Amino acid sequence: MKQYVDRLQVHGKYSFTKEEAESELNLSGVSLRVALRRQKAAGTVFSSYSFTPAKACSIRW
C-alpha cells in the first residue's frame, strides 16, 4: 500500500478511489480497509474515507 501511495505521489496524484486501489493492488474491500487503516496510523494516508495521501494535506496553498 505504501508503495502504491508513493507511486501516485511521484506522478503528482494525491488522491485515489477505493475502486482504483482495489484494482491496482488486487485487494478485496476488507483487505483494502485494513491496509488503509495501517497507513493512516503510520501517517501515510490522511483519510481512509477520501483516500488522500498525507502529503497532500500538508501542502500550503
Buried (B, 14 or more C-beta within 10 A) or exposed (E): BEEBBEEBBEEEEBEBEBEBBBEEBEBEEEEBEEBBEEBBEEEBBBEBEEBBBBBBEEEEE
